[in-house]
Amino acid sequence: MTVYHEGERLVQKRVGAESIANLNGRGIQNFIPQGFDLFLEEQSMVVIASTDATGCLWASLITGSPEMIQVTDQKSLEIIALFVPQDPFISNIENNRNVGLIVIDFEHQIRVRINGAAQFTDKNTLRVEVEQVYGNCPKHIQMRSMTPMDHRPGLIRASGRQKELTPEQIQWIREADTFFIASSGPGGKTDASHRGGNSGFIQPLGDKALVFPDYRGNMMFNTLGNIQINPNTGLLFLDFKRGRTLQLTGSSSIVWDVNKEEKSRFPGAQRLVKFQIDGVIQLDNVIPFDWNLLGYSPYNPK
């Protein structure tokens, strides 16, 4: 029985990666392996992908203290935190329990992906029943140390849903070296993934679109495979200096053939992904950490 769906298989076949995908797919489990629990329970942040009532995808940030994630058994975990009520994932889960999680330790360049079904057991506890768990390689993770603050940096402010980017948000994206992407495949099964590169690797196309490179990764093509099935996607940008998040929802398309001019603009790109923006939400004062950039990933194309 394959762990991949038809969209992932289509992309793997197109790029000639079926053999390595089969090999790497052996690491995908339907339970939380021994050792993963210790890593998860040390972390203070998780990114969650969810789907709203209209089918739009959103990627959201959840933060808390160490031990905010509690592995209750090999098939389930709980996230205990003060959730931001203005974040769309709160109401999304009431309509669609499918979620994707990515738990990332920037300083040690470790990330774990978990897909499953979620529900709130009380206002501060989110329980996730695990369907898929796997670790990812450290590629393109910028090394950052994180120091918790005693409290959030100020009153949480939400922009409300907008239709396009402001000039300040365009510059924010242009300077970003990290973002997260939410996608979903057959049956609405949802996934959260990380993308990284040197500052400037994402290029805004006006105030309604952007384009970013797809670098060589684990060759499983979970995100691109989902886009083949469902173009609806969500992006999340973190402002490590000001404690803000920028959430975009929209649709993605894959540019398979990268021309000479595009290769010069996006060194190392295997393909490009164009993202059309349908909605924008900015949340201020939601990241209660101080960050220190220790260095860029050596895998980032120059």
ROMAR-725447 format. One record per residue (C-alpha): x, y, z; residue in three letters. Coordinates in steps of 0.02 Angstrom, whole numbers, padded with zeros to 5 digits, always signed. Each point is the difference from the previous one (the first is absolute). Layout:
BEGIN
XYZALA...
***
This chain:
BEGIN
+00000+00000+00000MET+00075+00168-00052THR+00012+00149+00117VAL-00016+00117-00149TYR-00155+00061-00089HIS-00025+00022-00187GLU+00060+00180-00005GLY+00164-00041+00087GLU+00025-00149-00114ARG-00031+00107-00153LEU+00134+00126+00051VAL+00123-00135+00051GLN-00020-00084-00169LYS+00017+00163-00094ARG+00169+00040+00079VAL+00063-00180+00004GLY+00002-00013+00190ALA-00108-00153+00029GLU+00139-00111+00068SER+00068+00125+00126ILE-00177+00049+00049ALA-00039-00183+00037ASN+00156-00010+00107LEU-00035+00160+00096ASN-00183-00046+00018GLY+00050-00141+00118ARG+00026+00134+00132GLY-00183+00050-00001ILE-00087-00082+00149GLN-00180-00002+00061ASN+00058+00021+00179PHE+00122+00107+00099ILE+00165-00096+00001PRO+00105-00018+00156GLN+00113+00152+00020GLY-00116+00115-00096PHE-00101+00025+00159ASP+00152+00069+00092LEU+00034+00125-00140PHE-00182+00055-00012LEU-00020+00029+00186GLU+00151+00118+00003GLU-00069+00120-00131GLN-00086+00168+00023SER-00076+00028-00172MET-00094-00094-00134VAL-00071+00050-00168VAL-00172-00070-00040ILE-00086-00013-00170ALA-00189+00004-00006SER-00144+00024-00121THR-00141+00126+00019ASP-00184-00025-00043ALA+00027+00063-00178THR+00146-00118-00036GLY+00137+00131+00023CYS+00162-00062+00081LEU+00085+00093+00142TRP+00167-00024+00089ALA+00002+00062+00180SER+00125+00015+00141LEU-00029-00069+00175ILE+00122+00047+00138THR+00017-00041+00183GLY+00121-00060+00131SER+00107-00157-00013PRO-00110-00153+00028GLU-00146+00085-00089MET-00005-00159-00104ILE-00043-00155+00101GLN+00008-00171-00083VAL-00141-00095+00083THR+00036-00163-00092ASP+00075-00057-00166GLN-00157+00050-00095LYS-00043+00168+00076SER+00068+00161+00074LEU-00067+00156+00082GLU+00052+00180-00027ILE-00032+00105+00155ILE+00017+00187-00031ALA-00083+00170+00006LEU-00065-00002-00178PHE-00020+00164-00093VAL-00189+00019-00024PRO+00021+00109-00155GLN+00091-00139-00092ASP-00108-00088-00132PRO+00053-00176+00050PHE-00109+00012+00156ILE-00162+00001-00098SER+00071-00104-00144ASN+00016-00154+00110ILE-00183+00011+00046GLU-00041-00023-00186ASN+00140-00118-00052ASN+00102-00104+00123ARG+00138-00040-00126ASN+00163+00086+00050VAL+00184-00006-00040GLY+00132+00045+00129LEU+00183+00042-00018ILE+00102+00012+00159VAL+00166+00084-00033ILE+00156+00034+00103ASP+00093+00134-00096PHE+00156-00002+00107GLU+00032-00186-00023HIS-00077-00007-00175GLN-00124-00137+00043ILE-00179-00014-00062ARG-00139-00127+00020VAL-00161-00006-00101ARG-00161-00070+00070ILE-00165-00017-00095ASN-00163-00051+00079GLY-00168+00054+00071ALA-00018+00133+00135ALA-00131+00060+00122GLN-00005+00117+00148PHE-00033-00088+00165THR-00005+00169+00088ASP+00046+00178-00046LYS+00185-00028+00038ASN+00023-00180-00060THR+00006-00065-00178LEU+00004-00188-00019ARG+00070-00077-00159VAL-00029-00180-00054GLU+00153-00050-00101VAL-00010-00072-00176GLU+00174+00036-00068GLN+00164+00044+00088VAL+00170+00025-00078TYR+00160+00099+00020GLY+00074+00111-00135ASN+00180+00037-00044CYS+00081+00162+00065PRO+00014+00081-00172LYS-00037+00186-00015HIS-00037+00028+00185ILE+00083+00162+00057GLN+00081-00019+00170MET-00083+00111+00130ARG+00008-00005+00189SER-00160+00039+00093MET-00020+00082+00170THR-00176+00004+00075PRO-00070+00165+00061MET-00089+00013+00167ASP-00155+00059-00093HIS-00059+00042-00175ARG+00083+00157-00071PRO-00163+00100+00003GLY-00186-00007-00032LEU-00043-00123-00138ILE-00066+00091-00153ARG-00081-00079-00152ALA-00014+00089-00167SER-00159-00087-00052GLY-00003-00090-00166ARG+00066+00106-00143GLN+00005-00038-00187LYS+00175+00058-00040GLU+00170+00037+00077LEU+00049+00170+00065THR+00168+00075-00055PRO+00071-00043+00172GLU-00056-00180-00016GLN+00075-00012-00174ILE+00168+00055+00071GLN-00020-00124+00145TRP-00020-00143-00124ILE+00142+00063-00109ARG+00119-00007+00149GLU-00063-00166+00071ALA+00113-00154+00013ASP-00132-00118+00071THR-00184-00039-00026PHE-00123-00143+00023PHE-00126-00069-00124ILE-00166-00088+00032ALA-00070-00117-00132SER-00123-00143-00011SER-00029-00152-00109GLY-00133-00133-00026PRO-00135-00001+00134GLY+00058+00168+00064GLY+00149-00078+00089LYS+00103+00150+00051THR+00188+00028+00011ASP+00116+00137+00065ALA+00174+00021-00073SER+00150+00116+00021HIS+00091+00097-00135ARG+00163+00095+00021GLY+00135+00089-00098GLY+00108+00153+00004ASN-00088+00166+00024SER-00080+00047-00165GLY-00039-00176-00059PHE-00186+00044-00005ILE-00050+00133-00127GLN-00165+00094+00014PRO-00091+00033-00164LEU-00092+00158+00045GLY-00125-00004+00144ASP-00099-00154-00053LYS+00129-00135-00040ALA+00174-00066+00035LEU+00117-00133-00067VAL+00128-00109+00089PHE+00122-00138-00050PRO-00019-00184+00036ASP+00170-00065+00052TYR+00058-00180+00002ARG-00069-00081+00158GLY-00051-00172+00063ASN-00075-00047-00170MET-00166-00051+00076MET-00087+00155-00071PHE-00138+00006+00131ASN-00037+00184-00030THR+00014+00000-00189LEU-00100-00162-00006GLY-00138+00084+00099ASN+00003+00150-00117ILE-00026-00121-00146GLN-00162-00056+00084ILE-00055+00164+00081ASN+00080+00169-00042PRO-00071+00081+00158ASN+00146+00041+00114THR+00045+00111+00147GLY+00164+00087+00043LEU+00066+00059+00169LEU+00141+00125+00023PHE+00079+00036+00170LEU+00075+00168+00042ASP+00140-00054+00117PHE+00043+00179+00048LYS-00173+00074+00033ARG-00098-00152+00061GLY-00127+00006-00142ARG-00075-00130-00115THR-00065+00019-00177LEU-00125-00128-00063GLN-00046-00014-00183LEU-00131-00113-00078THR-00017-00029-00186GLY+00045-00122-00138SER+00165-00069-00065SER+00058-00060-00169SER+00161-00088-00047ILE+00117+00067-00134VAL+00087-00157-00060TRP+00115+00072-00132ASP+00113+00136+00069VAL+00074+00108-00137ASN+00173+00079-00003LYS-00058+00167+00068GLU-00095-00084+00143GLU+00152-00108+00042LYS+00104+00157+00022SER-00133+00076+00113ARG-00023-00160+00100PHE+00168-00091+00014PRO-00021-00184+00042GLY-00185-00006-00044ALA-00059-00168-00064GLN-00171+00074-00032ARG-00097+00155+00049LEU-00164+00020+00092VAL-00112+00149-00036LYS-00123+00050+00137PHE-00154+00106-00033GLN-00064+00091+00154ILE-00184-00007+00050ASP+00014+00057+00181GLY+00125+00079+00121VAL-00001+00005+00191ILE+00135+00084+00104GLN+00012-00035+00186LEU+00111+00113+00104ASP+00081-00042+00168ASN-00033-00187-00011VAL+00177-00070+00009ILE+00062+00006+00181PRO+00182-00038-00040PHE+00160+00096-00034ASP+00098-00074-00146TRP+00183+00005-00045ASN+00053-00051-00177LEU+00150-00116+00017LEU+00024-00036-00185GLY-00081-00048-00163TYR-00016-00180-00054SER+00152-00059-00101PRO-00123-00083-00120TYR-00072+00168-00056ASN+00047+00036-00181PRO+00105+00156-00019LYS
***
